[in-house]
Amino acid sequence: MGNILLENDLSALQKYRLKSITGKSFNVASLMDKAFAIDFMRKLALSIGSPSEKAAASIFIKRYAFIAVISLFAMTTANKKLNLSLDNIDMEEAERGTDWLPMISLKDTSIEEWNGQDRDEWRKDVYRDLFAHNIYPLIEHFEKTFRISKLILWENIAVYLFWLYETELKESEYPNVRSDFSFLIREAEGKLFGEYHLNPIIKYYSKKNSQEEIRIRKTCCFTYQLGSKRCKTCPCTYNTNNGVCFDGESICGAVSSAT
């Protein structure tokens, strides 16, 4: 990596919460330390009104999904690969009583541009650094530390990537949109995402509801536990008792059906 993100790059990516400077922040690599992660998630749960660290971990991954959005947006629209090592990423801390929509910054803004040869192999490198070396370690760590299914966490990532290609870039004229989206949902090998034989994103790409044009999730992300209504896309909307899953929250029945 040699070039750096230019001002117009940062301007385009700011929509997806990337800024050159953030407010009071923490380094994402710190979350790989179990003691730090437990303390961080306890504080996050208090700040956002979550009843448990497990639900807070799900909300964290939903916010962190914008790292994947930022990475693939830069890849698809500008043929640029960002430095996404965990220790290169800072995120804003949560403030109690406010919606946590953290801005993200990169300490090292150097990039690797596609050199015009074998874009398929270059794209695999982008995936490997983003998923296998960044998102996968966090998901595995959170599953063990907070006893939350990685199926939930991967779907939290997947829904934002589908949104990126199906909504944000749908009407764009960038030549790689269609092929990059097809690669994500049909062609990418499991090993690009971590220690997987199969692509963990594919299972979440289902047909949309024909009436409302929404895709029902396979798992519940626990956002309703923050005091809001269940999402329109929640698979548990019609399988609850006074707003609580019939089978509790240890492993949601929707999670079991996604395996």
C-alpha positions as CSV (number, residue, x, y, z in Angstrom):
1,M,0.0,0.0,0.0
2,G,1.4,3.4,-1.0
3,N,-1.2,5.9,-2.0
4,I,-3.5,7.5,0.5
5,L,-7.2,8.3,0.7
6,L,-7.9,11.6,-1.0
7,E,-10.3,14.3,0.2
8,N,-12.9,13.3,-2.4
9,D,-12.6,9.6,-1.2
10,L,-13.3,10.6,2.4
11,S,-16.2,12.8,1.3
12,A,-17.8,9.9,-0.5
13,L,-17.2,7.5,2.5
14,Q,-18.3,9.9,5.1
15,K,-21.9,9.0,4.3
16,Y,-21.0,5.5,5.6
17,R,-19.5,7.0,8.8
18,L,-15.8,7.2,7.9
19,K,-14.1,10.4,9.1
20,S,-10.5,11.5,9.3
21,I,-10.9,12.4,12.9
22,T,-13.5,11.1,15.4
23,G,-14.5,12.1,18.9
24,K,-13.7,10.1,22.1
25,S,-12.8,6.8,20.6
26,F,-11.4,3.3,21.3
27,N,-9.2,1.0,19.1
28,V,-11.1,-2.0,17.8
29,A,-8.2,-4.3,18.3
30,S,-8.7,-3.8,22.1
31,L,-11.9,-5.8,21.8
32,M,-9.9,-9.0,21.2
33,D,-8.8,-8.8,24.8
34,K,-11.5,-10.6,26.8
35,A,-11.4,-8.4,29.8
36,F,-11.6,-5.3,27.7
37,A,-14.4,-6.7,25.6
38,I,-16.5,-7.6,28.7
39,D,-16.0,-4.2,30.3
40,F,-16.7,-2.4,27.0
41,M,-19.9,-4.4,26.3
42,R,-21.1,-3.8,29.9
43,K,-20.7,-0.1,29.4
44,L,-22.3,-0.2,25.9
45,A,-25.3,-2.0,27.3
46,L,-25.8,0.7,29.9
47,S,-25.4,3.5,27.3
48,I,-27.8,2.1,24.8
49,G,-30.3,0.6,27.2
50,S,-29.6,-3.0,26.4
51,P,-30.7,-5.6,29.0
52,S,-27.7,-7.8,28.4
53,E,-24.1,-7.8,27.0
54,K,-25.2,-10.4,24.5
55,A,-27.8,-8.0,22.9
56,A,-25.2,-5.2,23.1
57,A,-22.7,-7.4,21.2
58,S,-25.3,-7.8,18.4
59,I,-25.9,-4.1,18.2
60,F,-22.2,-3.5,18.1
61,I,-21.8,-5.8,15.1
62,K,-24.7,-4.0,13.4
63,R,-22.8,-0.7,13.8
64,Y,-19.5,-2.3,12.9
65,A,-21.0,-3.6,9.7
66,F,-20.2,-0.2,8.2
67,I,-16.6,-1.2,8.1
68,A,-17.7,-3.8,5.5
69,V,-19.8,-1.2,3.7
70,I,-16.9,1.2,3.5
71,S,-14.5,-1.4,2.3
72,L,-16.7,-2.8,-0.5
73,F,-17.9,0.6,-1.5
74,A,-14.3,1.7,-2.0
75,M,-13.5,-1.6,-3.9
76,T,-16.5,-1.4,-6.2
77,T,-16.7,2.3,-7.0
78,A,-13.0,3.2,-7.0
79,N,-11.0,-0.1,-7.2
80,K,-9.3,0.8,-3.9
81,K,-8.3,-1.5,-1.0
82,L,-8.2,0.0,2.5
83,N,-6.0,-1.0,5.4
84,L,-8.5,-2.7,7.6
85,S,-6.2,-4.4,10.2
86,L,-8.1,-4.3,13.5
87,D,-5.4,-2.1,15.2
88,N,-5.9,0.5,12.4
89,I,-9.5,1.2,13.2
90,D,-10.9,3.6,15.8
91,M,-14.6,3.9,16.7
92,E,-16.4,6.6,18.7
93,E,-17.5,5.5,22.1
94,A,-21.2,5.5,23.0
95,E,-22.8,8.3,25.1
96,R,-25.5,7.3,27.5
97,G,-29.0,8.3,26.5
98,T,-28.2,8.9,22.8
99,D,-28.4,6.7,19.7
100,W,-25.1,5.1,19.1
101,L,-24.2,5.7,15.5
102,P,-20.4,5.9,15.8
103,M,-18.1,7.5,13.3
104,I,-15.1,5.4,12.3
105,S,-11.5,6.5,11.5
106,L,-8.4,4.8,10.0
107,K,-5.1,5.7,11.6
108,D,-3.3,4.7,8.4
109,T,-5.1,5.9,5.4
110,S,-2.9,4.3,2.8
111,I,-4.6,2.3,0.0
112,E,-3.8,-0.3,-2.6
113,E,-5.2,0.4,-6.0
114,W,-6.1,-2.3,-8.4
115,N,-3.2,-2.4,-10.9
116,G,-5.4,-3.4,-13.9
117,Q,-4.5,-7.1,-13.9
118,D,-6.5,-10.0,-12.6
119,R,-9.2,-8.1,-10.7
120,D,-10.7,-11.4,-9.4
121,E,-7.6,-12.2,-7.4
122,W,-7.3,-8.6,-6.2
123,R,-10.9,-8.8,-5.1
124,K,-10.2,-11.9,-3.1
125,D,-7.4,-10.1,-1.3
126,V,-9.9,-7.4,-0.4
127,Y,-12.3,-10.0,1.0
128,R,-9.6,-11.9,2.8
129,D,-8.4,-8.8,4.7
130,L,-12.0,-7.6,5.4
131,F,-13.7,-10.8,6.4
132,A,-11.1,-13.5,7.3
133,H,-8.7,-11.1,9.1
134,N,-11.1,-8.5,10.5
135,I,-14.7,-9.5,10.9
136,Y,-14.3,-13.2,11.5
137,P,-12.0,-12.9,14.5
138,L,-14.4,-10.5,16.2
139,I,-17.4,-12.7,15.5
140,E,-15.7,-15.8,16.8
141,H,-14.5,-13.9,19.9
142,F,-18.0,-12.5,20.6
143,E,-19.7,-15.9,20.2
144,K,-17.4,-17.4,22.9
145,T,-17.4,-14.4,25.2
146,F,-21.0,-13.3,25.1
147,R,-22.7,-16.6,24.0
148,I,-24.3,-15.1,21.0
149,S,-24.8,-17.1,17.8
150,K,-22.4,-16.2,15.0
151,L,-25.4,-16.7,12.7
152,I,-26.9,-13.6,14.1
153,L,-23.7,-11.6,13.8
154,W,-23.0,-12.7,10.2
155,E,-26.5,-11.7,9.2
156,N,-26.0,-8.3,10.9
157,I,-23.1,-7.9,8.4
158,A,-25.0,-9.4,5.4
159,V,-28.0,-7.1,5.6
160,Y,-25.9,-4.0,5.2
161,L,-24.0,-5.4,2.3
162,F,-27.2,-6.3,0.5
163,W,-28.4,-2.7,1.2
164,L,-25.2,-1.4,-0.3
165,Y,-25.6,-3.2,-3.6
166,E,-29.4,-3.3,-3.9
167,T,-30.1,0.2,-2.8
168,E,-27.1,2.5,-2.5
169,L,-25.5,1.4,-5.8
170,K,-28.5,0.1,-7.6
171,E,-28.9,3.0,-10.0
172,S,-25.2,3.9,-10.2
173,E,-23.1,3.6,-13.3
174,Y,-20.0,2.0,-11.8
175,P,-19.1,-0.9,-14.0
176,N,-18.2,-3.4,-11.2
177,V,-21.5,-3.2,-9.2
178,R,-23.2,-6.2,-10.8
179,S,-20.1,-8.5,-10.9
180,D,-19.0,-7.6,-7.3
181,F,-22.5,-8.3,-5.9
182,S,-22.7,-11.6,-7.8
183,F,-19.3,-12.5,-6.3
184,L,-20.6,-11.7,-2.8
185,I,-23.7,-13.8,-3.0
186,R,-22.8,-16.6,-5.4
187,E,-19.1,-17.1,-6.0
188,A,-17.0,-16.1,-2.9
189,E,-15.3,-19.1,-1.3
190,G,-15.9,-19.8,2.4
191,K,-12.2,-19.5,3.2
192,L,-12.3,-15.8,2.2
193,F,-14.5,-15.3,5.3
194,G,-12.5,-17.2,7.8
195,E,-12.3,-20.9,8.8
196,Y,-15.3,-21.8,6.6
197,H,-15.9,-24.4,3.9
198,L,-19.0,-22.4,2.6
199,N,-19.6,-18.7,2.2
200,P,-21.5,-17.6,5.4
201,I,-23.3,-14.7,3.7
202,I,-25.1,-16.7,1.0
203,K,-27.7,-18.3,3.3
204,Y,-29.1,-14.9,4.1
205,Y,-29.8,-13.9,0.5
206,S,-33.4,-14.9,0.1
207,K,-36.3,-13.6,-2.0
208,K,-37.9,-10.4,-0.8
209,N,-41.5,-10.3,0.3
210,S,-43.4,-9.4,-2.9
211,Q,-45.8,-7.0,-1.2
212,E,-43.5,-4.9,0.9
213,E,-40.3,-5.5,-1.0
214,I,-38.4,-6.5,2.2
215,R,-36.3,-9.5,2.9
216,I,-37.2,-11.3,6.1
217,R,-34.2,-12.1,8.3
218,K,-33.3,-15.6,9.3
219,T,-32.4,-14.5,12.8
220,C,-33.5,-11.8,15.3
221,C,-30.8,-9.2,16.0
222,F,-32.3,-8.2,19.5
223,T,-32.8,-4.6,18.6
224,Y,-36.3,-4.8,20.0
225,Q,-34.8,-5.4,23.5
226,L,-33.7,-1.7,23.4
227,G,-37.4,-0.8,23.9
228,S,-38.4,-0.5,20.2
229,K,-40.8,-2.4,18.2
230,R,-39.7,-5.5,16.3
231,C,-38.3,-4.7,12.9
232,K,-40.4,-5.4,9.8
233,T,-37.8,-7.8,8.7
234,C,-37.6,-9.8,12.0
235,P,-38.5,-13.5,11.6
236,C,-39.9,-13.5,15.2
237,T,-42.6,-10.9,14.5
238,Y,-45.4,-13.5,14.6
239,N,-43.7,-15.9,16.9
240,T,-43.7,-14.0,20.2
241,N,-45.5,-13.9,23.5
242,N,-45.9,-10.3,24.7
243,G,-42.9,-9.3,22.5
244,V,-40.6,-12.0,23.9
245,C,-39.6,-15.1,21.9
246,F,-41.5,-18.2,23.0
247,D,-38.3,-20.1,23.4
248,G,-36.3,-17.5,25.2
249,E,-33.1,-15.8,24.1
250,S,-30.5,-18.5,24.6
251,I,-30.7,-19.7,21.0
252,C,-33.6,-18.2,19.1
253,G,-35.7,-20.7,17.1
254,A,-35.0,-18.5,14.1
255,V,-31.3,-19.1,14.6
256,S,-31.8,-22.9,14.6
257,S,-33.7,-22.7,11.3
258,A,-30.8,-20.9,9.7
259,T,-28.3,-23.7,10.3
